Amino acid sequence: MPIREYIRRDGEPGCDYCSKVFEQLEHPSCPVLEKCPRCRSQVHRVYSAPRVMNGTHLDDRARKAGFHKLKKISSGEYEKMY
């Protein structure tokens, strides 16, 4: 499920929560929030770059879980990397 970011609209009174960018975990079919979940002030969605993990973190997690990673050397030959 995507994490969407919101902030209070300019000129709206609000709480400390919505005065800064806050994150909301929402199902893709959910409508965009229009009001702060805490103080009910008008908010708008902030668009930002997606957060993507790089491969090294995934490799570390797989290694700790006991998985092995193989690298293809040639046709039908593989070398164990970890």
Secondary structure, 3 states (H helix, E strand, C coil): CCEEEEEECCCCCCCHHHHCCEEEECCCCCCCCCECCCCCCEEEEECCCCCCCCHHHHHHHHHHCCCCCEEEEECCEEEECC
